[in-house]
C-alpha cells in the first residue's frame, strides 16, 4: 500500500499519491461532504436538520481517515482527532435507530 500510484505537481509542491494517501483523501472528502448533505437537507426542509446520511458519512469518513492514520501514516494526533468524532457519530446513529424503533412499535390491543 506504500507503492506510488502517481505523482503530480501542484503549484510549488510535488505530490506523491499512494493507496494510503488516496484512502485518506477519500475519507476527508466523505467527512467533509457530509456538510453538503446537511446543507441540502436543511435547504429542502427550510430549517436546520441532520439527516441520517450525515451520520453515516461521518462514520465512513472517520473510518477511512482512521485507517489512514493508523496504518498509512501512524500518526497519534490524527488517530485521536478522527476517533473522537467517530464515537459520537456512532452514538448518534444508535439514538436515531433507538428512536425509530420506539415509533414502530404498534399499540397494545386488548382482545378481551
Buried (B, 14 or more C-beta within 10 A) or exposed (E): EEEEEEEEEEEEEEEEEBBBBBBBBBBBEBBEBBEEBBEEBBEEEEEEEBBBBBBBBBBBBBBBBBBBBBEBBEEEEBBEBBBEBBEEBBEBBEEBEEEEEEEEEEEEEEEE
